[in-house]
Amino acid sequence: MNVIKRINRGARTGLHGFAFAALAAAVLHAPHASAAEAAYPTKPVRLLVPYAPGGGVDGVGRLMAQDIAPRLGQQIVIDNRGGGGGIIGIDIAAHSAPDGYTLLVGSVGVASMPGLHKKLPFDPIRDFAPITISVSGTYLLAVNLGLPANSVKELIALAKTSPGKLNFGSSGAGSTIHLAGEMLNSMAKIDIVHIPYKSAGLAMTDMIGGHIQMLFAPVLVLQPMAKAGKIRALGVTSARRSALAPDVPTIAEAGVPGFEVSGWYGLLAPAATPRAIVNRIYVEAKKGLESDAMKERLKSQGLEPLGLSPEQSSKFLKEDIARWSRVIREAGIRQE
């Protein structure tokens, strides 16, 4: 008995006309949807970067696009949509057609946004289907040479004897390196005052000059200064030591168990994107991340491959949102 005969029998046995029509349409159109997914992609793919060109998110996005495009057999076009601290570009991606032809370069900023804003035009969990949390970066905690602290434990002890007297710089309120400092405050039960700057570079200059005491910033940025003897490196924020600073302990092992902050990047798709398409992109991204050439390129930028699956990425994103929301709430950071 063919499909049409089975549908007709259902109609004769009392199937409601409206429901019957819907079922017939679904059955007749399903083969076409499957064929479209199997043929994906048949045209260029747009990769939204929610920040201006030249930053870390943009750089990782371009690296992934160049790597994945040849295996997909289509061009991946970078579309920089900066503004609103990343909100504008992320919102465009969240409300794009869920057909695999618009993707988003996500980052840790996506996870901190729900805690920093009273209302967003999108929900990072509801409106996106994570494809992969692809790479992560490590931050370094450094202090100026005039501070009498040669380890994380000594810094904490000093901070406890002088609450509110020490300070740390960042690239701006709500930035990851600001939140890293607030996490240290919360977990170590200390009170180090936040001093926002327009960039991490300006904060680093002031730390070297002794105007601020400490700073979290990418290992790639601070480690050369530490090696040159201009600042003192105390710990890295990752769960394990960084290959770029193997002699520097993690903050967790140096005195704050459980402390971990990573600057991650990944690929997200609009929520209703077919699973077959999500899996296809993930497989191609994973192949690139496993190559020696990509590992070396990432290492040169202070990054390491992760390649989490869609399921792992979804769990990771939910946990990261909950963690940063808690840090922001405990630090008393005012929502915008």
Contacts in CASP RR format, 6 or more apart in sequence:
PFRMAT RR
TARGET T0000
AUTHOR 0000-0000-0000
METHOD contacts of the structure
MODEL  1
MNVIKRINRGARTGLHGFAFAALAAAVLHAPHASAAEAAYPTKPVRLLVP
YAPGGGVDGVGRLMAQDIAPRLGQQIVIDNRGGGGGIIGIDIAAHSAPDG
YTLLVGSVGVASMPGLHKKLPFDPIRDFAPITISVSGTYLLAVNLGLPAN
SVKELIALAKTSPGKLNFGSSGAGSTIHLAGEMLNSMAKIDIVHIPYKSA
GLAMTDMIGGHIQMLFAPVLVLQPMAKAGKIRALGVTSARRSALAPDVPT
IAEAGVPGFEVSGWYGLLAPAATPRAIVNRIYVEAKKGLESDAMKERLKS
QGLEPLGLSPEQSSKFLKEDIARWSRVIREAGIRQE
1 9 0 8 1.000
3 27 0 8 1.000
7 20 0 8 1.000
7 23 0 8 1.000
7 24 0 8 1.000
7 27 0 8 1.000
10 20 0 8 1.000
11 17 0 8 1.000
11 20 0 8 1.000
15 23 0 8 1.000
33 274 0 8 1.000
37 274 0 8 1.000
37 276 0 8 1.000
37 277 0 8 1.000
38 276 0 8 1.000
40 100 0 8 1.000
40 276 0 8 1.000
40 277 0 8 1.000
40 280 0 8 1.000
41 72 0 8 1.000
41 73 0 8 1.000
41 74 0 8 1.000
41 100 0 8 1.000
41 101 0 8 1.000
42 74 0 8 1.000
43 74 0 8 1.000
43 101 0 8 1.000
44 74 0 8 1.000
44 75 0 8 1.000
44 76 0 8 1.000
44 77 0 8 1.000
44 101 0 8 1.000
45 69 0 8 1.000
45 72 0 8 1.000
45 74 0 8 1.000
45 75 0 8 1.000
45 76 0 8 1.000
45 77 0 8 1.000
45 100 0 8 1.000
45 101 0 8 1.000
45 102 0 8 1.000
45 103 0 8 1.000
46 76 0 8 1.000
46 77 0 8 1.000
46 79 0 8 1.000
46 101 0 8 1.000
46 102 0 8 1.000
46 103 0 8 1.000
47 61 0 8 1.000
47 64 0 8 1.000
47 65 0 8 1.000
47 76 0 8 1.000
47 77 0 8 1.000
47 78 0 8 1.000
47 79 0 8 1.000
47 103 0 8 1.000
47 104 0 8 1.000
47 105 0 8 1.000
48 79 0 8 1.000
48 81 0 8 1.000
48 89 0 8 1.000
48 90 0 8 1.000
48 92 0 8 1.000
48 93 0 8 1.000
48 96 0 8 1.000
48 102 0 8 1.000
48 103 0 8 1.000
48 104 0 8 1.000
48 105 0 8 1.000
49 57 0 8 1.000
49 58 0 8 1.000
49 61 0 8 1.000
49 78 0 8 1.000
49 79 0 8 1.000
49 80 0 8 1.000
49 81 0 8 1.000
49 82 0 8 1.000
49 105 0 8 1.000
50 57 0 8 1.000
50 81 0 8 1.000
50 82 0 8 1.000
50 83 0 8 1.000
50 85 0 8 1.000
50 86 0 8 1.000
50 87 0 8 1.000
50 88 0 8 1.000
50 89 0 8 1.000
50 90 0 8 1.000
50 93 0 8 1.000
50 104 0 8 1.000
50 105 0 8 1.000
50 106 0 8 1.000
51 57 0 8 1.000
51 58 0 8 1.000
51 80 0 8 1.000
51 82 0 8 1.000
51 83 0 8 1.000
51 85 0 8 1.000
51 86 0 8 1.000
52 58 0 8 1.000
52 80 0 8 1.000
52 82 0 8 1.000
53 80 0 8 1.000
56 265 0 8 1.000
57 105 0 8 1.000
57 106 0 8 1.000
57 107 0 8 1.000
57 265 0 8 1.000
58 78 0 8 1.000
58 80 0 8 1.000
58 105 0 8 1.000
60 105 0 8 1.000
60 107 0 8 1.000
60 134 0 8 1.000
60 135 0 8 1.000
60 265 0 8 1.000
60 266 0 8 1.000
60 303 0 8 1.000
61 78 0 8 1.000
61 105 0 8 1.000
61 265 0 8 1.000
62 78 0 8 1.000
63 294 0 8 1.000
63 297 0 8 1.000
63 298 0 8 1.000
64 105 0 8 1.000
64 134 0 8 1.000
64 266 0 8 1.000
64 267 0 8 1.000
64 285 0 8 1.000
65 76 0 8 1.000
65 78 0 8 1.000
66 76 0 8 1.000
67 285 0 8 1.000
67 288 0 8 1.000
67 294 0 8 1.000
68 76 0 8 1.000
68 281 0 8 1.000
68 284 0 8 1.000
68 285 0 8 1.000
68 288 0 8 1.000
69 75 0 8 1.000
69 76 0 8 1.000
71 284 0 8 1.000
71 287 0 8 1.000
72 280 0 8 1.000
72 281 0 8 1.000
72 284 0 8 1.000
81 88 0 8 1.000
81 89 0 8 1.000
81 92 0 8 1.000
82 88 0 8 1.000
82 89 0 8 1.000
83 89 0 8 1.000
86 109 0 8 1.000
87 113 0 8 1.000
87 117 0 8 1.000
87 120 0 8 1.000
87 121 0 8 1.000
89 104 0 8 1.000
90 104 0 8 1.000
90 106 0 8 1.000
90 110 0 8 1.000
90 113 0 8 1.000
90 122 0 8 1.000
90 124 0 8 1.000
91 120 0 8 1.000
91 121 0 8 1.000
91 122 0 8 1.000
93 102 0 8 1.000
93 103 0 8 1.000
93 104 0 8 1.000
93 128 0 8 1.000
93 268 0 8 1.000
93 270 0 8 1.000
94 104 0 8 1.000
94 121 0 8 1.000
94 122 0 8 1.000
94 127 0 8 1.000
94 128 0 8 1.000
94 270 0 8 1.000
94 271 0 8 1.000
95 122 0 8 1.000
95 127 0 8 1.000
95 270 0 8 1.000
96 102 0 8 1.000
96 270 0 8 1.000
97 270 0 8 1.000
98 129 0 8 1.000
98 269 0 8 1.000
98 270 0 8 1.000
98 271 0 8 1.000
98 272 0 8 1.000
98 273 0 8 1.000
98 274 0 8 1.000
99 273 0 8 1.000
99 274 0 8 1.000
99 277 0 8 1.000
100 269 0 8 1.000
100 270 0 8 1.000
100 273 0 8 1.000
100 274 0 8 1.000
100 277 0 8 1.000
100 281 0 8 1.000
102 269 0 8 1.000
102 270 0 8 1.000
103 131 0 8 1.000
103 267 0 8 1.000
103 268 0 8 1.000
103 269 0 8 1.000
103 281 0 8 1.000
104 128 0 8 1.000
104 267 0 8 1.000
104 268 0 8 1.000
104 269 0 8 1.000
105 265 0 8 1.000
105 266 0 8 1.000
105 267 0 8 1.000
105 268 0 8 1.000
106 265 0 8 1.000
106 266 0 8 1.000
106 267 0 8 1.000
106 268 0 8 1.000
107 263 0 8 1.000
107 264 0 8 1.000
107 265 0 8 1.000
107 266 0 8 1.000
108 176 0 8 1.000
108 262 0 8 1.000
108 263 0 8 1.000
108 264 0 8 1.000
108 320 0 8 1.000
108 324 0 8 1.000
109 176 0 8 1.000
110 124 0 8 1.000
110 268 0 8 1.000
110 317 0 8 1.000
111 124 0 8 1.000
111 317 0 8 1.000
111 320 0 8 1.000
111 321 0 8 1.000
111 323 0 8 1.000
111 324 0 8 1.000
112 174 0 8 1.000
112 176 0 8 1.000
112 179 0 8 1.000
112 324 0 8 1.000
112 328 0 8 1.000
113 120 0 8 1.000
113 124 0 8 1.000
114 120 0 8 1.000
114 123 0 8 1.000
114 124 0 8 1.000
114 321 0 8 1.000
114 324 0 8 1.000
114 325 0 8 1.000
115 321 0 8 1.000
115 324 0 8 1.000
115 325 0 8 1.000
115 328 0 8 1.000
115 329 0 8 1.000
115 335 0 8 1.000
116 174 0 8 1.000
116 328 0 8 1.000
116 333 0 8 1.000
116 335 0 8 1.000
116 336 0 8 1.000
117 335 0 8 1.000
117 336 0 8 1.000
118 335 0 8 1.000
118 336 0 8 1.000
122 128 0 8 1.000
124 317 0 8 1.000
124 321 0 8 1.000
125 317 0 8 1.000
125 318 0 8 1.000
125 321 0 8 1.000
126 271 0 8 1.000
127 270 0 8 1.000
127 271 0 8 1.000
128 268 0 8 1.000
128 269 0 8 1.000
128 270 0 8 1.000
128 271 0 8 1.000
128 317 0 8 1.000
129 268 0 8 1.000
129 269 0 8 1.000
129 270 0 8 1.000
129 271 0 8 1.000
129 272 0 8 1.000
129 273 0 8 1.000
129 278 0 8 1.000
129 310 0 8 1.000
129 314 0 8 1.000
130 266 0 8 1.000
130 267 0 8 1.000
130 268 0 8 1.000
130 269 0 8 1.000
130 310 0 8 1.000
130 313 0 8 1.000
130 314 0 8 1.000
130 316 0 8 1.000
130 317 0 8 1.000
131 266 0 8 1.000
131 267 0 8 1.000
131 268 0 8 1.000
131 269 0 8 1.000
131 278 0 8 1.000
131 281 0 8 1.000
131 282 0 8 1.000
131 285 0 8 1.000
131 310 0 8 1.000
131 313 0 8 1.000
132 266 0 8 1.000
132 267 0 8 1.000
132 281 0 8 1.000
132 282 0 8 1.000
132 285 0 8 1.000
132 286 0 8 1.000
132 306 0 8 1.000
132 307 0 8 1.000
132 308 0 8 1.000
132 309 0 8 1.000
132 310 0 8 1.000
132 313 0 8 1.000
133 264 0 8 1.000
133 265 0 8 1.000
133 266 0 8 1.000
133 306 0 8 1.000
133 307 0 8 1.000
133 308 0 8 1.000
133 312 0 8 1.000
133 313 0 8 1.000
133 316 0 8 1.000
133 317 0 8 1.000
134 265 0 8 1.000
134 266 0 8 1.000
134 267 0 8 1.000
134 285 0 8 1.000
134 289 0 8 1.000
134 305 0 8 1.000
134 306 0 8 1.000
134 307 0 8 1.000
134 308 0 8 1.000
135 264 0 8 1.000
135 265 0 8 1.000
135 266 0 8 1.000
135 289 0 8 1.000
135 298 0 8 1.000
135 303 0 8 1.000
135 304 0 8 1.000
135 305 0 8 1.000
135 306 0 8 1.000
135 307 0 8 1.000
136 238 0 8 1.000
136 262 0 8 1.000
136 263 0 8 1.000
136 264 0 8 1.000
136 265 0 8 1.000
136 303 0 8 1.000
136 304 0 8 1.000
136 306 0 8 1.000
137 218 0 8 1.000
137 219 0 8 1.000
137 238 0 8 1.000
137 262 0 8 1.000
137 263 0 8 1.000
137 264 0 8 1.000
137 302 0 8 1.000
137 303 0 8 1.000
137 304 0 8 1.000
138 218 0 8 1.000
138 219 0 8 1.000
138 236 0 8 1.000
138 237 0 8 1.000
138 238 0 8 1.000
138 242 0 8 1.000
138 244 0 8 1.000
138 262 0 8 1.000
138 263 0 8 1.000
138 302 0 8 1.000
138 304 0 8 1.000
139 176 0 8 1.000
139 177 0 8 1.000
139 180 0 8 1.000
139 216 0 8 1.000
139 217 0 8 1.000
139 218 0 8 1.000
139 219 0 8 1.000
139 236 0 8 1.000
139 237 0 8 1.000
139 238 0 8 1.000
139 261 0 8 1.000
139 263 0 8 1.000
140 216 0 8 1.000
140 217 0 8 1.000
140 218 0 8 1.000
140 219 0 8 1.000
140 221 0 8 1.000
140 222 0 8 1.000
140 223 0 8 1.000
140 226 0 8 1.000
140 233 0 8 1.000
140 235 0 8 1.000
140 236 0 8 1.000
140 237 0 8 1.000
140 242 0 8 1.000
140 245 0 8 1.000
140 248 0 8 1.000
141 152 0 8 1.000
141 180 0 8 1.000
141 184 0 8 1.000
141 214 0 8 1.000
141 215 0 8 1.000
141 216 0 8 1.000
141 233 0 8 1.000
141 234 0 8 1.000
141 235 0 8 1.000
141 236 0 8 1.000
141 237 0 8 1.000
141 251 0 8 1.000
142 207 0 8 1.000
142 214 0 8 1.000
142 215 0 8 1.000
142 217 0 8 1.000
142 222 0 8 1.000
142 225 0 8 1.000
142 226 0 8 1.000
142 231 0 8 1.000
142 232 0 8 1.000
142 233 0 8 1.000
142 234 0 8 1.000
143 149 0 8 1.000
143 155 0 8 1.000
143 207 0 8 1.000
143 213 0 8 1.000
143 214 0 8 1.000
143 215 0 8 1.000
143 231 0 8 1.000
143 232 0 8 1.000
143 234 0 8 1.000
144 207 0 8 1.000
144 208 0 8 1.000
144 209 0 8 1.000
144 210 0 8 1.000
144 212 0 8 1.000
144 213 0 8 1.000
144 214 0 8 1.000
144 231 0 8 1.000
144 232 0 8 1.000
145 229 0 8 1.000
145 230 0 8 1.000
145 231 0 8 1.000
145 232 0 8 1.000
146 210 0 8 1.000
147 155 0 8 1.000
147 158 0 8 1.000
147 166 0 8 1.000
147 213 0 8 1.000
147 214 0 8 1.000
147 232 0 8 1.000
148 154 0 8 1.000
148 158 0 8 1.000
149 155 0 8 1.000
149 157 0 8 1.000
149 158 0 8 1.000
149 232 0 8 1.000
149 234 0 8 1.000
150 232 0 8 1.000
150 234 0 8 1.000
151 234 0 8 1.000
151 254 0 8 1.000
152 234 0 8 1.000
152 235 0 8 1.000
152 249 0 8 1.000
152 251 0 8 1.000
152 254 0 8 1.000
152 255 0 8 1.000
152 256 0 8 1.000
153 254 0 8 1.000
153 255 0 8 1.000
155 214 0 8 1.000
155 234 0 8 1.000
156 188 0 8 1.000
156 190 0 8 1.000
156 255 0 8 1.000
156 256 0 8 1.000
158 166 0 8 1.000
159 166 0 8 1.000
159 188 0 8 1.000
159 190 0 8 1.000
159 191 0 8 1.000
159 192 0 8 1.000
160 189 0 8 1.000
160 190 0 8 1.000
163 190 0 8 1.000
163 191 0 8 1.000
164 191 0 8 1.000
164 192 0 8 1.000
164 193 0 8 1.000
166 192 0 8 1.000
166 193 0 8 1.000
166 213 0 8 1.000
166 214 0 8 1.000
167 192 0 8 1.000
167 193 0 8 1.000
167 194 0 8 1.000
167 195 0 8 1.000
167 212 0 8 1.000
167 213 0 8 1.000
167 214 0 8 1.000
168 181 0 8 1.000
168 192 0 8 1.000
168 193 0 8 1.000
168 194 0 8 1.000
168 195 0 8 1.000
168 212 0 8 1.000
168 213 0 8 1.000
168 214 0 8 1.000
168 215 0 8 1.000
168 216 0 8 1.000
169 177 0 8 1.000
169 178 0 8 1.000
169 194 0 8 1.000
169 195 0 8 1.000
169 196 0 8 1.000
169 197 0 8 1.000
169 203 0 8 1.000
169 206 0 8 1.000
169 207 0 8 1.000
169 212 0 8 1.000
169 214 0 8 1.000
169 215 0 8 1.000
170 177 0 8 1.000
170 178 0 8 1.000
170 181 0 8 1.000
170 194 0 8 1.000
170 195 0 8 1.000
170 196 0 8 1.000
170 197 0 8 1.000
170 200 0 8 1.000
170 203 0 8 1.000
170 215 0 8 1.000
170 216 0 8 1.000
171 177 0 8 1.000
171 178 0 8 1.000
171 196 0 8 1.000
171 197 0 8 1.000
171 198 0 8 1.000
171 199 0 8 1.000
171 200 0 8 1.000
171 201 0 8 1.000
171 203 0 8 1.000
172 178 0 8 1.000
172 196 0 8 1.000
172 197 0 8 1.000
172 198 0 8 1.000
173 194 0 8 1.000
173 196 0 8 1.000
173 333 0 8 1.000
174 328 0 8 1.000
174 333 0 8 1.000
176 261 0 8 1.000
176 263 0 8 1.000
177 200 0 8 1.000
177 215 0 8 1.000
177 216 0 8 1.000
177 217 0 8 1.000
178 194 0 8 1.000
178 196 0 8 1.000
179 261 0 8 1.000
179 324 0 8 1.000
179 327 0 8 1.000
179 328 0 8 1.000
179 331 0 8 1.000
180 216 0 8 1.000
180 237 0 8 1.000
180 261 0 8 1.000
181 192 0 8 1.000
181 194 0 8 1.000
181 216 0 8 1.000
182 194 0 8 1.000
182 327 0 8 1.000
182 328 0 8 1.000
182 330 0 8 1.000
182 331 0 8 1.000
182 333 0 8 1.000
183 259 0 8 1.000
183 261 0 8 1.000
183 327 0 8 1.000
184 190 0 8 1.000
184 192 0 8 1.000
184 251 0 8 1.000
184 256 0 8 1.000
184 259 0 8 1.000
185 191 0 8 1.000
185 192 0 8 1.000
185 331 0 8 1.000
186 327 0 8 1.000
186 330 0 8 1.000
186 331 0 8 1.000
187 256 0 8 1.000
187 258 0 8 1.000
187 259 0 8 1.000
188 255 0 8 1.000
188 256 0 8 1.000
192 213 0 8 1.000
192 214 0 8 1.000
195 203 0 8 1.000
195 212 0 8 1.000
197 203 0 8 1.000
197 206 0 8 1.000
200 215 0 8 1.000
200 217 0 8 1.000
200 218 0 8 1.000
200 221 0 8 1.000
201 217 0 8 1.000
201 221 0 8 1.000
203 212 0 8 1.000
203 215 0 8 1.000
203 217 0 8 1.000
204 215 0 8 1.000
204 217 0 8 1.000
204 221 0 8 1.000
204 222 0 8 1.000
204 225 0 8 1.000
204 231 0 8 1.000
206 212 0 8 1.000
207 213 0 8 1.000
207 214 0 8 1.000
207 215 0 8 1.000
207 231 0 8 1.000
208 225 0 8 1.000
208 230 0 8 1.000
208 231 0 8 1.000
215 222 0 8 1.000
216 237 0 8 1.000
216 261 0 8 1.000
218 302 0 8 1.000
219 236 0 8 1.000
219 242 0 8 1.000
219 244 0 8 1.000
219 245 0 8 1.000
219 302 0 8 1.000
220 244 0 8 1.000
220 301 0 8 1.000
220 302 0 8 1.000
222 231 0 8 1.000
222 233 0 8 1.000
223 233 0 8 1.000
223 244 0 8 1.000
223 245 0 8 1.000
223 248 0 8 1.000
225 231 0 8 1.000
226 232 0 8 1.000
226 233 0 8 1.000
226 245 0 8 1.000
226 248 0 8 1.000
233 245 0 8 1.000
233 248 0 8 1.000
234 248 0 8 1.000
234 251 0 8 1.000
234 254 0 8 1.000
235 248 0 8 1.000
235 249 0 8 1.000
235 250 0 8 1.000
235 251 0 8 1.000
235 254 0 8 1.000
236 242 0 8 1.000
236 245 0 8 1.000
236 248 0 8 1.000
236 249 0 8 1.000
236 250 0 8 1.000
236 251 0 8 1.000
237 250 0 8 1.000
237 251 0 8 1.000
237 259 0 8 1.000
237 260 0 8 1.000
237 261 0 8 1.000
237 262 0 8 1.000
238 250 0 8 1.000
238 260 0 8 1.000
238 261 0 8 1.000
238 262 0 8 1.000
239 250 0 8 1.000
239 252 0 8 1.000
239 260 0 8 1.000
240 250 0 8 1.000
241 248 0 8 1.000
241 249 0 8 1.000
241 250 0 8 1.000
242 248 0 8 1.000
242 302 0 8 1.000
243 299 0 8 1.000
243 304 0 8 1.000
244 299 0 8 1.000
244 302 0 8 1.000
250 259 0 8 1.000
250 260 0 8 1.000
251 259 0 8 1.000
252 258 0 8 1.000
252 259 0 8 1.000
252 260 0 8 1.000
264 306 0 8 1.000
264 316 0 8 1.000
264 320 0 8 1.000
265 303 0 8 1.000
266 313 0 8 1.000
267 281 0 8 1.000
267 282 0 8 1.000
267 285 0 8 1.000
269 277 0 8 1.000
269 278 0 8 1.000
269 281 0 8 1.000
275 310 0 8 1.000
278 310 0 8 1.000
279 310 0 8 1.000
282 309 0 8 1.000
282 310 0 8 1.000
285 307 0 8 1.000
286 307 0 8 1.000
288 294 0 8 1.000
289 295 0 8 1.000
289 305 0 8 1.000
289 306 0 8 1.000
289 307 0 8 1.000
290 305 0 8 1.000
294 305 0 8 1.000
295 304 0 8 1.000
295 305 0 8 1.000
298 304 0 8 1.000
298 305 0 8 1.000
308 316 0 8 1.000
328 335 0 8 1.000
END
